[in-house]
Amino acid sequence: MLAGAAVPALGQQDKPESLLPPGFDEPAPAPAPRPAPAPAASAPASTVPSAAPISSVPTLGNDSAALSNTTDVAEVPTGPVDLSRYELPDYAKHSLNRTGALAAGNTPFPAKAFGATDGRTLAVLMQRLSAPVASRWASIALRRALMSPLNTPRHINGADFAAERAWLLLRMGEANAARAVINDVDTDNYTTRMLQVAMQVSLATADPGGLCGIADRGNQYIHQRGWALAKAMCAGLAGKPNEAGQLLDQARGGTPASDIDNLLAEKVLGTGAQGRRAVTLEWGGITRLNAWRWGLATATGEEVPLSLYNSAGPQVRYWQSLAPQLSPRARAAAAELAATAGVFSNAGLVDLYSEIAEGDDANSTEGAVARDLRTAYTDGNVAERIKAIRTLWAEASTPRTQYARLILTARAASWIPADAKVEEPEKLIASMLSAGYETKAMEWRTVVPRGSIAWGLLALGDPGAQGPVAYGDFDAFKDAAGQRRAQLAFAGLAGLGRFETSDAQRGAQALNVAIGAQNDWTRAIDAAGRRGDSGMVALFAAVGMQSRVWDNVTPEALFHIVAAMRAAGMTSYARMIAVEAVTRTA
């Protein structure tokens, strides 16, 4: 059983947008009983450095008592109220038999994408997965799998299954997708686990108002200061300043009023109607950024010092990229990083820089990027467009930002006519394929030299490939690409079935890629591929890529990921992951 595995032994906006270009990868449940909140569930065990559930906020010994509002109100009838008149009928409620959400432009994974896997096994795999993972395209596949409407497996409550998926999505940086999954569960069905994850989702989306429908229930089952503070904030947001103040005093629980977590809550409750609280935040003594601090600061327009982001996991920058409360300029650098993790699309980046070009930040550094991007799209001179694209590439100083700029220029690159005279065509091709523009990339097949790096990218990314790759061409590629890149290209082509059996054995020996080696992880992902359990394949692929850099992903792991995805009918993703491996390897 692989439930406890962490890595393979072989090594290492409100409505989420589609991250795929048009045409890429296109090929009524019964109500469940409402579960009572699980009284002994523990808080989500954070694998996110410095982005855990308010670990700096101590728990309280007992519930905070709600205080009545002393404001005079008009007299209302005192007779009994038939509350059933205001409840949803059963047919309009969400079933726990299937939970998830649809994203516009994305074909969902099948409801049975996780096959017959036991819910307890899935929960452990999701909890122990260290995210974000190395591959943009593996992340996109996993996001779609986790977000899709899925049948609840055996031995797990439907709300808890949704909560585990949302918690993993948050650690991947997919705050909006996590919110969509959470929102598909009626609050009447929330378990303690769901309450805990729902708080994290509200913080990651900088939406403290999202806590107000569950604050009372959270206080009832989870005795932590965060929930008591949430109750105070919600009273303030509801325009009840007196009640909010009393609840805030209770929620502090002996901590100083100057504690930054208290101050952030006070700042939120002061934004409500009749709020009169002026709160000044001092970040000087703060050394760690967590979800509470980031979410409430962002919600109230308070700028988080850039240095604090270094104390948190990279997914917090991805949350930042999605935060509509922030200006386009403040989100730009984070959005480029988020694109490398599959959280932001090429179209999203272009739209963001278009907003910068049209706003007050046009003369900033980000504004200069926007102008170069506009030239890359609109200049009638092909040479000038290529020059603008290359300028954008040259400005990137790290491997991650270099890949981000390939994603940024993907559509502009797809508008460059195929021409044998273009220098470094492999970068234009890699740019197109980074965002899935495979049809346009294939127009370069007739103009790039066989055995070149550009040829290798096209061989991996070809959606209409028929017949095996000639080993002589690959041998030439091997000499041009270098050992590491050649190993990954071989693993990708072998996983896609592009070699004759004898050539696959020959290449594996020449490059020392042990594609026949096995362990628990390889057997699990191979079996999931044979069964066609696409969700399990996506999850196991992420398990095999638990690293923030591609350097730690072995060719053997890549081979099994690509082969399993191909077997499970996920060939488009298999090809893009293989291309990404070669693109992001020097």
C-alpha positions in Angstrom: 0.0 0.0 0.0 1.4 3.4 -0.9 -0.7 5.5 1.5 2.2 6.6 3.5 4.5 7.3 0.6 5.9 10.8 0.1 8.2 10.5 -2.8 9.1 7.7 -5.3 12.2 5.8 -4.5 13.6 6.6 -8.0 13.9 10.2 -7.0 12.6 13.1 -7.2 -10.7 35.6 -9.7 -13.9 34.1 -8.4 -14.4 31.6 -11.2 -11.1 29.8 -12.0 -10.2 30.5 -15.6 -9.1 27.9 -18.1 -5.4 27.5 -18.3 -5.6 25.9 -21.7 -5.9 27.5 -25.2 -9.0 26.9 -27.2 -9.3 23.3 -28.5 -6.7 21.8 -26.2 -7.6 18.4 -24.8 -11.2 18.4 -25.9 -12.6 15.3 -26.5 -28.4 13.7 -10.8 -27.2 12.4 -7.5 -29.2 11.3 -4.5 -29.1 13.5 -1.4 -26.8 12.3 1.4 -27.6 12.5 5.2 -26.1 15.5 6.9 -23.1 14.6 9.0 -22.7 15.9 12.5 -19.4 17.8 13.0 -16.6 15.5 13.9 -15.7 16.5 17.4 -12.1 15.3 17.5 -10.7 16.3 14.1 -7.4 18.0 14.2 -6.4 21.2 12.5 -5.0 20.8 9.0 -1.4 19.8 9.5 0.4 22.4 7.5 3.1 21.4 5.0 3.2 25.0 4.0 6.2 26.8 5.5 5.0 29.8 7.6 1.5 29.6 6.0 -0.2 27.3 8.5 -3.5 27.8 10.3 -2.7 30.7 12.7 -0.2 28.7 14.7 0.9 32.0 16.4 -2.7 32.4 17.8 -3.2 30.4 21.0 -6.3 28.4 21.7 -8.9 29.4 24.2 -10.1 27.2 27.1 -13.8 27.7 26.4 -16.2 29.1 23.9 -16.7 32.8 23.6 -20.2 33.7 24.6 -22.2 35.7 22.1 -23.4 39.1 23.4 -26.7 40.6 22.4 -26.7 43.9 20.5 -27.9 46.8 22.7 -28.9 49.0 19.8 -32.6 50.0 19.9 -34.6 48.3 17.1 -38.2 48.7 16.0 -40.7 46.3 17.6 -41.4 43.2 15.7 -44.0 40.5 16.1 -43.1 38.1 18.9 -45.1 35.0 17.7 -43.5 31.8 16.6 -41.8 31.8 13.2 -42.1 28.9 10.8 -38.4 28.6 9.9 -39.1 25.8 7.4 -40.5 28.4 5.0 -37.0 29.8 4.6 -35.1 26.5 4.1 -34.1 25.0 0.8 -36.1 22.0 -0.2 -34.1 18.8 -0.2 -33.9 18.6 -4.0 -32.1 22.0 -4.1 -29.4 21.1 -1.6 -25.9 19.9 -2.5 -25.4 16.1 -2.2 -22.3 14.8 -0.4 -22.3 11.9 -2.8 -20.5 14.0 -5.3 -18.7 17.3 -4.7 -16.7 19.7 -6.8 -17.1 22.5 -9.3 -16.7 23.1 -13.0 -14.3 25.6 -14.5 -15.2 27.5 -17.6 -13.3 26.1 -20.6 -12.0 23.0 -18.8 -13.3 19.5 -19.5 -13.8 18.0 -16.0 -12.3 14.8 -14.9 -14.7 11.8 -14.7 -16.7 11.5 -11.5 -14.9 8.1 -11.0 -11.5 9.6 -11.7 -10.1 8.1 -8.4 -11.5 4.7 -9.2 -12.2 2.4 -6.2 -9.4 3.8 -4.1 -10.3 3.9 -0.4 -11.1 7.4 0.9 -8.7 7.0 3.8 -5.8 6.2 1.4 -6.7 9.3 -0.7 -6.8 11.5 2.4 -3.4 10.4 3.5 -1.8 10.8 0.1 -3.3 14.3 -0.2 -2.2 15.3 3.3 1.3 14.1 2.9 1.9 15.6 -0.6 4.4 18.4 -0.4 3.2 21.1 -2.7 3.8 23.0 -5.0 5.4 20.4 -7.3 8.0 20.8 -10.0 5.9 20.7 -13.1 3.4 23.4 -14.3 1.5 20.9 -16.4 1.3 18.2 -13.7 -0.1 20.9 -11.4 -2.7 21.9 -14.0 -3.8 18.3 -14.3 -3.9 17.8 -10.6 -5.9 21.0 -10.1 -8.5 19.9 -12.6 -8.7 16.5 -11.0 -9.2 17.8 -7.5 -11.6 20.5 -8.5 -13.9 18.4 -10.7 -17.2 17.0 -9.4 -16.1 13.7 -8.0 -17.9 10.7 -6.4 -17.2 10.4 -2.7 -15.1 7.3 -2.2 -15.7 4.7 0.5 -14.7 5.3 4.1 -14.6 9.1 4.1 -17.3 11.7 4.7 -18.2 13.7 1.6 -17.4 17.0 3.3 -14.1 15.7 4.5 -13.2 14.5 1.0 -13.9 18.0 -0.3 -11.9 19.5 2.5 -8.8 17.4 1.8 -9.0 18.4 -1.9 -9.4 22.1 -1.0 -6.5 21.9 1.5 -4.2 20.4 -1.1 -5.3 23.0 -3.7 -4.5 25.8 -1.2 -1.0 24.4 -0.7 -0.6 24.3 -4.5 -1.5 28.0 -4.6 -4.9 27.4 -6.1 -7.0 29.6 -3.8 -9.9 30.2 -6.1 -10.2 26.5 -7.1 -10.2 25.6 -3.4 -13.0 28.1 -2.7 -15.0 26.6 -5.5 -14.8 23.1 -4.0 -15.6 24.4 -0.5 -18.6 26.3 -1.8 -20.1 23.1 -3.2 -20.7 21.8 0.3 -23.7 23.2 2.2 -22.7 24.7 5.6 -25.2 22.5 7.3 -23.0 19.6 6.3 -19.7 21.1 7.5 -17.5 18.8 9.7 -14.7 20.1 11.9 -12.2 19.4 9.2 -14.2 21.3 6.7 -14.5 24.3 9.1 -10.8 24.4 9.5 -10.1 24.3 5.8 -12.8 26.8 5.1 -11.1 29.3 7.4 -7.9 28.8 5.5 -9.7 29.3 2.2 -11.2 32.6 3.4 -7.8 33.8 4.5 -6.1 32.6 1.2 -8.7 34.5 -0.8 -8.4 37.6 1.5 -12.2 37.3 2.2 -12.8 37.4 6.0 -16.5 37.9 5.3 -16.5 34.3 4.1 -16.2 33.3 7.7 -19.4 34.9 8.8 -21.7 32.1 7.9 -19.6 29.6 9.9 -18.1 31.6 12.7 -20.7 30.5 15.3 -20.3 26.9 14.4 -16.5 27.2 14.4 -16.6 28.6 17.9 -18.8 25.8 19.0 -16.5 23.0 17.8 -13.0 24.5 17.6 -11.7 26.3 20.7 -9.1 28.5 19.1 -8.6 32.3 19.3 -8.9 32.6 15.5 -12.5 31.5 15.6 -13.3 33.9 18.5 -11.7 36.7 16.6 -13.7 35.7 13.5 -16.9 36.1 15.5 -15.8 39.6 16.6 -14.9 40.5 13.0 -18.2 39.3 11.7 -20.1 41.3 14.2 -18.2 44.4 13.1 -18.9 43.7 9.4 -22.6 43.3 10.3 -22.6 46.9 11.6 -22.7 46.0 15.3 -19.7 47.9 16.7 -20.6 47.5 20.4 -21.0 43.8 20.2 -17.9 43.5 18.0 -15.9 45.4 20.6 -17.0 43.2 23.5 -16.4 40.0 21.5 -12.9 41.3 20.5 -12.0 41.9 24.1 -13.1 38.3 25.0 -11.3 36.8 22.0 -7.9 38.3 22.9 -7.7 35.8 25.7 -5.1 37.6 27.7 -2.9 38.5 24.8 -1.8 42.1 24.4 -4.0 44.4 22.4 -0.9 45.3 20.3 -0.5 41.7 19.1 -0.6 41.9 15.3 -3.2 39.1 14.9 -5.5 41.0 17.2 -4.8 44.3 15.4 -5.6 42.8 12.1 -8.9 41.4 13.3 -9.7 44.8 14.8 -8.9 46.5 11.5 -11.3 44.2 9.7 -14.2 44.7 12.2 -13.6 48.5 11.9 -14.4 48.4 8.2 -18.0 47.5 8.9 -20.9 49.9 9.0 -20.6 52.4 11.9 -17.0 51.2 12.5 -14.9 53.9 14.1 -11.7 52.1 14.9 -8.4 53.5 13.6 -5.8 50.8 13.7 -2.1 51.3 13.0 -0.1 48.2 12.1 3.7 47.9 12.8 5.4 45.1 10.9 8.9 45.9 12.2 9.0 43.1 14.8 7.2 40.5 12.7 9.4 37.8 11.3 6.9 35.3 9.9 4.0 35.5 7.5 1.1 33.2 7.9 -2.3 32.8 6.3 -4.0 34.9 9.0 -1.7 37.9 8.6 -1.6 37.8 4.8 -5.3 37.3 4.4 -6.5 40.0 6.8 -3.9 42.5 5.7 -4.7 42.1 2.1 -8.4 42.3 2.7 -8.0 45.7 4.4 -5.6 47.2 1.9 -2.6 46.9 4.2 0.6 46.2 2.2 2.6 43.2 3.4 6.3 43.9 3.5 8.0 42.1 0.6 10.6 40.6 2.9 8.0 38.7 4.8 7.1 36.7 1.7 10.5 34.9 2.1 9.3 33.5 5.4 6.3 31.8 3.7 5.9 29.0 1.1 5.8 30.0 -2.6 2.0 29.4 -2.7 1.4 32.6 -0.7 2.8 34.5 -3.7 0.4 32.6 -5.9 -2.5 33.7 -3.6 -1.2 37.2 -4.0 -1.3 36.9 -7.8 -5.0 36.1 -7.6 -6.0 38.8 -5.1 -8.4 41.4 -6.8 -7.8 43.7 -3.8 -4.3 44.4 -5.1 -3.4 46.6 -8.0 -2.2 44.9 -11.3 1.3 46.3 -10.8 1.5 44.8 -7.2 0.4 41.4 -8.6 2.6 41.3 -11.8 5.7 39.6 -10.4 3.7 37.2 -8.3 1.5 36.3 -11.4 4.6 35.4 -13.4 5.7 33.1 -10.7 2.2 31.6 -10.4 2.2 30.9 -14.1 5.2 28.6 -13.7 3.1 26.6 -11.2 0.0 26.4 -13.4 -2.0 28.9 -11.3 -1.9 31.7 -13.9 -2.4 31.3 -17.7 -0.8 33.0 -20.6 -4.1 34.9 -21.3 -4.3 35.9 -17.6 -0.7 37.4 -17.8 -1.4 39.3 -21.0 -4.6 40.7 -19.5 -2.8 41.8 -16.3 -0.1 43.6 -18.2 -2.8 45.2 -20.5 -4.4 46.7 -17.3 -1.0 48.0 -16.3 -0.5 49.6 -19.7 -3.8 51.4 -19.5 -3.5 52.5 -15.9 -1.5 54.9 -13.8 1.5 52.5 -13.7 2.3 52.8 -17.4 5.7 54.5 -16.7 6.8 51.8 -14.2 9.1 48.8 -14.8 6.0 46.7 -15.2 4.7 49.3 -17.7 7.8 48.8 -19.8 7.1 45.1 -19.9 3.6 45.9 -21.0 4.9 48.0 -23.9 7.3 45.3 -25.1 4.5 42.8 -24.9 2.2 45.1 -27.0 5.0 45.4 -29.6 5.3 41.6 -29.6 1.6 41.4 -30.5 0.9 44.4 -32.7 4.0 45.5 -34.6 3.6 44.8 -38.3 7.3 44.1 -38.7 8.1 40.4 -37.8 11.7 41.3 -36.9 10.5 44.0 -34.4 8.0 41.5 -32.9 10.8 38.9 -32.4 13.1 41.6 -31.0 10.4 42.6 -28.4 9.9 38.9 -27.5 13.6 38.4 -27.0 13.8 41.5 -24.9 11.2 40.1 -22.5 13.2 36.9 -22.3 16.5 38.6 -21.7 15.1 40.5 -18.7 14.6 37.2 -16.7 17.4 36.4 -14.4 16.5 33.0 -12.9 15.4 29.7 -14.3 11.9 30.2 -12.9 11.4 33.7 -14.3 12.9 32.6 -17.6 10.2 30.0 -17.9 7.6 32.6 -16.8 8.6 34.8 -19.7 8.2 31.9 -22.1 4.6 31.6 -20.8 4.0 35.3 -21.1 5.1 35.4 -24.7 3.4 32.2 -25.8 0.6 33.6 -27.9 2.8 36.3 -29.4 5.3 33.6 -30.4 2.5 31.6 -32.0 2.0 34.5 -34.4 5.5 34.4 -35.7 5.6 32.7 -39.1 7.7 29.6 -39.4 11.0 30.5 -41.0 14.3 28.6 -41.3 16.1 31.9 -41.0 14.9 32.6 -37.4 17.7 32.2 -34.9 17.0 30.0 -31.9 13.7 28.7 -33.1 13.6 26.3 -30.1 12.8 29.2 -27.7 9.9 30.3 -29.8 8.7 26.7 -30.0 9.2 26.2 -26.2 7.3 29.4 -25.6 4.3 28.2 -27.7 4.2 24.8 -26.0 4.5 26.2 -22.5 0.9 27.4 -22.9 -0.3 24.5 -25.1 -0.2 26.2 -28.5 0.8 22.9 -30.1 -0.9 23.3 -33.5 1.0 26.6 -34.2 4.3 25.1 -32.9 3.9 22.2 -35.4 4.1 24.6 -38.3 7.9 24.7 -37.6 8.4 21.0 -38.3 9.5 21.6 -41.9 12.0 24.4 -41.1 14.0 23.1 -38.1 17.0 20.7 -38.5 16.3 17.1 -37.7 18.0 16.1 -34.5 18.1 19.7 -33.2 16.7 20.8 -29.8 13.8 22.4 -31.7 13.2 19.0 -33.4 13.2 17.3 -30.0 10.6 19.7 -28.6 8.3 19.1 -31.6 8.8 15.4 -31.5 7.6 15.4 -27.9 4.8 17.9 -28.4 3.4 16.5 -31.7 -0.4 15.8 -31.2 -0.6 13.9 -34.4 2.5 11.9 -34.2 2.4 8.6 -36.1 5.1 6.0 -36.1 8.3 5.8 -34.2 11.1 8.4 -34.0 14.1 7.4 -36.0 16.9 6.6 -33.6 19.4 8.3 -35.8 17.6 11.6 -35.4 17.4 11.1 -31.6 21.1 10.3 -31.5 21.9 13.6 -33.2 19.6 15.3 -30.6 21.5 13.6 -27.8 24.7 15.1 -29.0 23.2 18.6 -29.3 21.2 18.6 -26.0 23.6 17.3 -23.4 23.2 14.3 -21.1 20.5 15.5 -18.7 18.3 17.0 -21.3 18.8 13.9 -23.5 17.8 11.6 -20.6 14.5 13.5 -20.0 13.7 13.7 -23.8 14.3 9.9 -24.1 12.1 9.2 -21.0 9.4 11.4 -22.5 9.5 9.8 -26.0 9.7 6.3 -24.5 6.7 7.0 -22.2 4.8 8.3 -25.2 5.6 5.1 -27.1 7.6 6.8 -29.8 10.5 4.3 -30.0 10.7 0.8 -31.4 11.2 -1.7 -28.6 14.8 -2.3 -29.6 15.6 1.4 -29.9 14.0 2.1 -26.4 16.3 -0.6 -24.9 19.3 0.9 -26.8 18.6 4.4 -25.7 18.0 3.4 -22.1 21.3 1.7 -22.0 23.2 4.4 -23.7 21.8 7.1 -21.4 21.6 5.0 -18.3 17.9 5.5 -17.8 16.5 2.5 -15.8 13.0 2.6 -17.2 12.4 -1.0 -16.2 13.2 -0.4 -12.5 10.2 -0.8 -10.1 9.1 0.2 -6.6 5.8 0.8 -4.8 5.3 4.2 -6.5 6.0 3.0 -10.1 3.7 0.0 -9.6 1.0 2.2 -8.2 1.1 4.8 -11.0 1.4 2.2 -13.7 -1.6 0.3 -12.3 -3.7 3.5 -12.1 -2.8 4.2 -15.7 -3.9 0.7 -16.8 -7.2 1.1 -15.0 -7.8 4.5 -16.5 -8.1 6.1 -13.1 -7.1 9.6 -14.4 -7.4 11.3 -11.0 -5.1 8.8 -9.3 -2.6 9.2 -12.1 -2.6 13.0 -11.7 -2.1 12.5 -7.9 0.6 10.0 -8.2 2.3 12.2 -10.8 2.5 15.0 -8.3 3.8 12.5 -5.7 6.6 11.8 -8.1 7.4 15.5 -8.6 7.6 16.7 -5.0 10.3 19.3 -5.6 10.3 23.0 -6.4 12.9 22.5 -9.2 13.1 20.0 -12.1 16.7 19.1 -11.1 15.2 16.6 -8.5 12.9 14.9 -11.0 14.5 11.8 -12.4 14.2 10.6 -16.0 12.8 7.3 -14.6 10.0 9.1 -12.7 9.2 11.2 -15.8 9.0 8.0 -17.9 6.4 6.4 -15.6 4.4 9.6 -15.3 4.2 10.1 -19.1 3.4 6.4 -19.7 0.7 6.3 -17.1 -0.9 9.4 -18.4 -0.9 8.1 -21.9 -2.5 4.8 -20.7 -5.2 6.7 -18.8 -6.1 8.8 -21.9 -4.3 11.9 -20.7 -1.9 12.1 -23.7 -2.1 15.9 -24.1 -0.9 16.4 -20.5 1.8 13.6 -21.0 3.2 15.5 -24.0 3.2 18.9 -22.3 4.9 17.5 -19.2 7.6 15.9 -21.4 8.1 19.1 -23.3 8.3 21.1 -20.1 11.0 18.8 -18.7 13.2 19.4 -21.7 12.4 23.2 -21.8 13.2 23.7 -18.1 16.5 21.7 -18.1 19.7 23.4 -19.1 
